Amino acid sequence: MVTISKQQMAEWILLDYLARTHSLKEKISFYVKKYNMNFEDFEKQVKNSSKENFEEWDDYIEWKAFNNFHSSYLTQIEEVKNGNFQLAE
């Protein structure tokens, strides 16, 4: 049997979350560069456009999901750093 401490688990979880946030930041950065604006401005542009652009709507949905996942992971990172997690069997 292998014994793993809560601290070791926290470090592994943090590494995983940090890798995921890095990947998401790269994906978000792609859209910032593609449209030369931040998500909030892009969202306004897409929602206020008089002509529907399917590529922009697809990008909007994906960009929004990346932002949501990124925000969620940042929250989870803080929880793990503060020791606010439990190990389940």
Secondary structure, 3 states (H helix, E strand, C coil): CCCCCHHHHHHHHHHHHHHHHHHHHHHHHHHHHHHCCCHHHHHHHHHHCCCCCHHHHHHHHHHHHHHHHHHHHHHHHHHHHCCCCCCCC
